[in-house]
C-alpha cells in the first residue's frame, strides 16, 4: 500500500472528511486529497511528499509513524 492509501485509511478510521482531517493535521483539504491520490492535479506527475509532511500527519492524528512507514512500504515490518 502506498503512502496515499495509508493517509486515506487513517482519515477514514477517524470518520473525517478531507476538510476536517486537513484542519486536524494542518494542511488544506486539497493538499490532503493530492496526498491521498499521490499525483498532481493533472494526474500526470507522482507527488514527492516530504517525509516531514507525512510525520506531521501521523503526529497530529495520533498514528504511529513507524506503523505508517511499514504500511506504506518504506520499511520492513518488524515483529
N, C-alpha and C positions, 0 to 999 in steps of 0.2 A: 504494500500500500504506500502511496506517495505521501509527501508532507501535506498536500492539499486535502487528501481524503482523511487524514488524521485530524486536521483542524476542523473539518466539517463534522467528523464524528464527535469531537469534543463539544462543538456548538450544539449539535443535535441532542447529545446526552444531557445538556443543560436546558433543553427545550427553549432555545432562544432564537429569535430572528437574527438575520445578518446585522441589522441596525443595533439591536440590544447587545449582541456579542461584541460588535465593534466598540460600543461605548464601554463595555466591561474591560476590554483589553487595550483600549487606547488607540484604535485605528478606525477609519471610516468604514461604513458598510461596503462601499465599493472596493476598498482595499482588501477586506476580508473575502469578498466574492472572488476577486482576482487570485488571491492566495489559494482559495479552495479549488479553483479551476486550474491553477498552476500555469496559466497562459495569460498573455496580454489581452487588451480589449479586442483586438482583431483576431486573436486566437492563433497567431502565427508563430510568435516567439514565446518559448518557455521562460517563465519568470525565474530569476535567480534571487530568491528571497534570502536576505542576510540571516545568519544563524541567530543573531541578537534579536531579530524580529520574532522568530519562532520561539525563542526563550521567553521573551516578554509575553507572548500569547499564553504560553504554559504557566508562567509565574502568576499572571493576573487571573487566570481561570482555574488556578489551583490544580494543575495537571502535572504529574511527574515528568520532568524534562527527559530523564533517562528513558522512561517508558515511551515517550514521544519519539525519541531518536531510534529506538528499537522498532517501533511500529512503522515508522517512515522509511526504514531500511538503511539508516545511516550507520548503525552499529549492530552487531550481532546480539541476539538476546542472551542474557546471562541468567543462570539459574542459581 
